[in-house]
């Protein structure tokens, strides 16, 4: 009941009046289902990490129309489709589902407002499992690390390249990292022109220039080397020109 949840909220510096709470901490409660939250209509940030929720999410969040951030990592979910997040939570901007059992993302799993999504440590295996992510227009940060993604034909890269706003991506720990070997970062950076961070490491202008030349040259490391040398030369020329201009003043 919501009275029980209200007491839990009070234990984490929340309020006894359910509708007053904007942040709700319900982690590590051993819950198998989400219930008793209908009165918590003002919640914008919900923590449900490390419970036993699953295999589906159910209707337990339907009253939280203001929900913006949802933490569900460390549960037993195989799907969140029945929660109808896309329809019921149009203000949702961040969802963490790391450490669940999800094998596929459906077309209407998340609202277009979503900007950050973690699906690390799930059971995603191929491009079809993540194809729906390319339909999220504002998705900027995506964690797909430690799944089972393989990419013999670069289909996964093609799906990711269709994510219009993607800037930060975590993909390490998938079989595709091993299959691409030393070309892993080159392949990802050259395939995703808007990417600014890969696996928590910034993509520099030098790395991007080299990777794109590598791909244009038929995956030629010589083409990559020449592009980087050209970039260094142009940079040094600008510096020399600036020094000469300063000396002439």
Secondary structure, 3 states (H helix, E strand, C coil): CHHHHHHHHHHCCCCCCHHHCCEEECCCCCCCCCCCCCCCCCCCEEECCCCCCCCCCCCCCCCCCCCCEEECCCCCCCCCHHHCHHHHCCCCCEEECCCCCCCCCCCCCCCCCCCEEECCCCCCCCHHHHHHHHHCCCCCEEECCCCCCCCCCCHHHHHHHCCCCCCEEECCCCHHHHHHHHHHHHHHHHHCCCCCEECCEECCHHHHHHHHHHHHCCCCHHHHHHHHHHHHHHHHHHHHHHHHHHHHC
